[in-house]
Amino acid sequence: MLTPEEADSLLITYNQNVKRETQSKYFEQEAKFLNFFNYAYKLNGETPVYVYCPDILDILRKVENPIIKFLDDKDIQLFDTLYENIKITDNLYKVDKELLQFFAKLSLRELCFSNFFFSNSDSVIIGNYELNFPIYCLNEDSMLIYGKKAFEVGLFIRK
């Protein structure tokens, strides 16, 4: 379990203007989270995930969007796909694995926060600041499974 003191010393945030060493540390952490999201997708039976992201349309509509500089070519392509093809209902998106990773990156980089609903495992992951993503599960078994996987990939779960 992560104490508040450990959180202060271990948690980092994405910032394009910091030293390369800090960016490298951030991307190592981001990779752990993306690995965890892949696992959550598999635990959900590799079925679509619902993502609630109320700010995404405002971000997509900006003509000269500063978010683009934070994304690689593949992510920009997904960004365009999202804008052109995804049907939404009240800011709720039904996404596949690739778009799940895209929304996760937006949240991890604090560009646009999302809530990730995994219906088959009865759980939700909340996008939040400083790589701190709360997980809520309707059953204890799912929480235990997530906790084990978080430990395996080098993440921490506080209770």
Secondary structure as a PSIPRED ss2 file (coil, helix, strand):
# PSIPRED VFORMAT (PSIPRED V4.0)

   1 M C   1.000  0.000  0.000
   2 L C   1.000  0.000  0.000
   3 T C   1.000  0.000  0.000
   4 P H   0.000  1.000  0.000
   5 E H   0.000  1.000  0.000
   6 E H   0.000  1.000  0.000
   7 A H   0.000  1.000  0.000
   8 D H   0.000  1.000  0.000
   9 S H   0.000  1.000  0.000
  10 L H   0.000  1.000  0.000
  11 L C   1.000  0.000  0.000
  12 I C   1.000  0.000  0.000
  13 T C   1.000  0.000  0.000
  14 Y C   1.000  0.000  0.000
  15 N C   1.000  0.000  0.000
  16 Q C   1.000  0.000  0.000
  17 N C   1.000  0.000  0.000
  18 V C   1.000  0.000  0.000
  19 K C   1.000  0.000  0.000
  20 R H   0.000  1.000  0.000
  21 E H   0.000  1.000  0.000
  22 T H   0.000  1.000  0.000
  23 Q H   0.000  1.000  0.000
  24 S H   0.000  1.000  0.000
  25 K H   0.000  1.000  0.000
  26 Y H   0.000  1.000  0.000
  27 F H   0.000  1.000  0.000
  28 E H   0.000  1.000  0.000
  29 Q H   0.000  1.000  0.000
  30 E H   0.000  1.000  0.000
  31 A H   0.000  1.000  0.000
  32 K H   0.000  1.000  0.000
  33 F H   0.000  1.000  0.000
  34 L H   0.000  1.000  0.000
  35 N H   0.000  1.000  0.000
  36 F H   0.000  1.000  0.000
  37 F H   0.000  1.000  0.000
  38 N H   0.000  1.000  0.000
  39 Y H   0.000  1.000  0.000
  40 A H   0.000  1.000  0.000
  41 Y H   0.000  1.000  0.000
  42 K H   0.000  1.000  0.000
  43 L H   0.000  1.000  0.000
  44 N C   1.000  0.000  0.000
  45 G C   1.000  0.000  0.000
  46 E C   1.000  0.000  0.000
  47 T C   1.000  0.000  0.000
  48 P C   1.000  0.000  0.000
  49 V E   0.000  0.000  1.000
  50 Y E   0.000  0.000  1.000
  51 V E   0.000  0.000  1.000
  52 Y E   0.000  0.000  1.000
  53 C C   1.000  0.000  0.000
  54 P C   1.000  0.000  0.000
  55 D C   1.000  0.000  0.000
  56 I H   0.000  1.000  0.000
  57 L H   0.000  1.000  0.000
  58 D H   0.000  1.000  0.000
  59 I H   0.000  1.000  0.000
  60 L H   0.000  1.000  0.000
  61 R H   0.000  1.000  0.000
  62 K C   1.000  0.000  0.000
  63 V C   1.000  0.000  0.000
  64 E C   1.000  0.000  0.000
  65 N C   1.000  0.000  0.000
  66 P H   0.000  1.000  0.000
  67 I H   0.000  1.000  0.000
  68 I H   0.000  1.000  0.000
  69 K H   0.000  1.000  0.000
  70 F H   0.000  1.000  0.000
  71 L C   1.000  0.000  0.000
  72 D C   1.000  0.000  0.000
  73 D H   0.000  1.000  0.000
  74 K H   0.000  1.000  0.000
  75 D H   0.000  1.000  0.000
  76 I H   0.000  1.000  0.000
  77 Q H   0.000  1.000  0.000
  78 L H   0.000  1.000  0.000
  79 F H   0.000  1.000  0.000
  80 D H   0.000  1.000  0.000
  81 T H   0.000  1.000  0.000
  82 L H   0.000  1.000  0.000
  83 Y H   0.000  1.000  0.000
  84 E H   0.000  1.000  0.000
  85 N H   0.000  1.000  0.000
  86 I C   1.000  0.000  0.000
  87 K C   1.000  0.000  0.000
  88 I E   0.000  0.000  1.000
  89 T E   0.000  0.000  1.000
  90 D C   1.000  0.000  0.000
  91 N C   1.000  0.000  0.000
  92 L E   0.000  0.000  1.000
  93 Y E   0.000  0.000  1.000
  94 K E   0.000  0.000  1.000
  95 V E   0.000  0.000  1.000
  96 D C   1.000  0.000  0.000
  97 K H   0.000  1.000  0.000
  98 E H   0.000  1.000  0.000
  99 L H   0.000  1.000  0.000
 100 L H   0.000  1.000  0.000
 101 Q H   0.000  1.000  0.000
 102 F H   0.000  1.000  0.000
 103 F H   0.000  1.000  0.000
 104 A H   0.000  1.000  0.000
 105 K H   0.000  1.000  0.000
 106 L H   0.000  1.000  0.000
 107 S H   0.000  1.000  0.000
 108 L H   0.000  1.000  0.000
 109 R C   1.000  0.000  0.000
 110 E C   1.000  0.000  0.000
 111 L C   1.000  0.000  0.000
 112 C C   1.000  0.000  0.000
 113 F C   1.000  0.000  0.000
 114 S C   1.000  0.000  0.000
 115 N E   0.000  0.000  1.000
 116 F E   0.000  0.000  1.000
 117 F E   0.000  0.000  1.000
 118 F E   0.000  0.000  1.000
 119 S C   1.000  0.000  0.000
 120 N C   1.000  0.000  0.000
 121 S C   1.000  0.000  0.000
 122 D C   1.000  0.000  0.000
 123 S E   0.000  0.000  1.000
 124 V E   0.000  0.000  1.000
 125 I E   0.000  0.000  1.000
 126 I E   0.000  0.000  1.000
 127 G C   1.000  0.000  0.000
 128 N C   1.000  0.000  0.000
 129 Y C   1.000  0.000  0.000
 130 E C   1.000  0.000  0.000
 131 L C   1.000  0.000  0.000
 132 N C   1.000  0.000  0.000
 133 F C   1.000  0.000  0.000
 134 P C   1.000  0.000  0.000
 135 I E   0.000  0.000  1.000
 136 Y E   0.000  0.000  1.000
 137 C E   0.000  0.000  1.000
 138 L C   1.000  0.000  0.000
 139 N C   1.000  0.000  0.000
 140 E H   0.000  1.000  0.000
 141 D H   0.000  1.000  0.000
 142 S H   0.000  1.000  0.000
 143 M H   0.000  1.000  0.000
 144 L H   0.000  1.000  0.000
 145 I H   0.000  1.000  0.000
 146 Y H   0.000  1.000  0.000
 147 G H   0.000  1.000  0.000
 148 K H   0.000  1.000  0.000
 149 K H   0.000  1.000  0.000
 150 A H   0.000  1.000  0.000
 151 F H   0.000  1.000  0.000
 152 E H   0.000  1.000  0.000
 153 V H   0.000  1.000  0.000
 154 G C   1.000  0.000  0.000
 155 L C   1.000  0.000  0.000
 156 F C   1.000  0.000  0.000
 157 I C   1.000  0.000  0.000
 158 R C   1.000  0.000  0.000
 159 K C   1.000  0.000  0.000
